Amino acid sequence: MTLKTKAVFLAAILAAAGGTAAQADDRGGCGSMAVEVHKAVEANPQSPNLEAALDEQRHALIYCSTGYYGSGVRHYSKALELLGAAKSDQSPR
């Protein structure tokens, strides 16, 4: 795993950790999807879609860290799709 990938993963986890209790469910969706995408990236380092998936992961991080959790989850879902990984049952709000 590259340093850049580790940094994006860590930032996603930290972004999901902040906020109010009312946002906990939405943040949790971002946090759990961040973990799923991280695992999928590690499992598919030779994927021809890796760069596109990493771009989606970066977009998701930006949306999740600014409170747009539904958009963030959709970008994480797209990253999983690009990597051929199973999608989470998380539904964006």
Secondary structure, DSSP 8 states (H G I E B T S, - for coil): --HHHHHHHHHHHHHHH-S-GGGHHHHHHHHHHHHHHHHHHHH-TT-TTHHHHHHHHHHHHHHHHTT-HHHHHHHHHHHHHHHT----S----
